[in-house]
Amino acid sequence: MQAVLFVVCLPLSSAVIHSLQYFYTATSGISSFPEFVAVGMVDGLVISQYDSRTRNGVPGQPWMEEHLDQDYWDSETEQAMKAEVALKEDIRILKSRFNQTTGAHVLQRSYGCKWDDESDVINGNEEYGYDGEDFISLDVTNMRWVAAQPLATWSKYKWDPLESSFNDRKQYFTQDCRDWLKKYVEYGSSSLRRKVPEVSLIKKKSSSTVVCHATGFYPATVKISWRRDGWDMQKDVKMGETLPNGDGTFQKRAEITVSPEERKRSQYICEVTHMSGEPTLITLTEEEECFMGVIIIAFLLLMLLMLLLLLLLFALVMKKIFTVFFFGRKEHISWLHVSSDKTWQSQHMPSMATSKRRAVY
């Protein structure tokens, strides 16, 4: 696949949105999975882990282990144990509330914050989900719970009065979370530095779908857009979600459907904008199909050449076999014919016998 790249320099914002998020998961009726798991993440990277089987909080990144002492991890373990007890009780209550006595059930709690390193603005969040659906979330600004379904209203009425009496909760979402996030970002500065996206166009010959794929970038914020003859294709683009790669970087894709006729009539350009550098523009060209055609023809010619070489080798082998068989058989027949001559026998056989006797003695 071949692509033509154009680079355009435009001013970009240098601000980065960092995130600190903790995920607690309690399960019931799933024997193959721990009853409780806690995971802490910074910008999509796992920084801490705990589960009900190991019962020990451990670092998820080398730089977390390097910068934080054992007292910190003991505190993380203690906090995770308390969360385990609370969430197990919560899932028991919800099973009763939903009148569930059997089956597999999952309760999830997530909380944390996002921090703009340029404006220093922080946005906190906390929410619960049950069996794959939103259950209840916290309005951090007003410190009031918002029920996502009718049965969550009972929890709202019970939790709202508690929020006003716990000032440290408000402080966590407006200050403490940001302070810890700043520390983690500083500790992992080498892993959390900006990375430029690698952009490519992916097209299957049997399909009219063309994918503009950006991967390996950090932070996660990226913009992918398609343009046809200079006009933004907002309605005809199928935009994918930003997904983690597992190494701290992210990927995203944007698909369009373009027939071969449309590709000949119009020009299609994919633009990827990321704060790590200038926007990258890739033009979808007909050359890529021609290039694929050249590859296919070259492959067929190579296969034909290999077939000819095999035929030539086969012919040489058969010629050798025929020569050995034909001339070897002719000499054998001549010897039989000569050996039947009595004169030849009388002249040569005694001497042969004598030679044998001499060999024996």
PyMOL commands that set and color helices and strands:
alter all, ss='L'
color gray80, all
select helices_A, chain A and resi 62-67+70-97+150-165+167-187+260-265+287-339+342-360
alter helices_A, ss='H'
color red, helices_A
select strands_A, chain A and resi 4-7+17-28+36-42+45-51+58-59+105-116+122-130+133-139+144-147+198-203+209-217+222-228+231-232+238-239+243-244+250-257+268-274+280-284
alter strands_A, ss='S'
color yellow, strands_A
deselect
rebuild
show_as cartoon
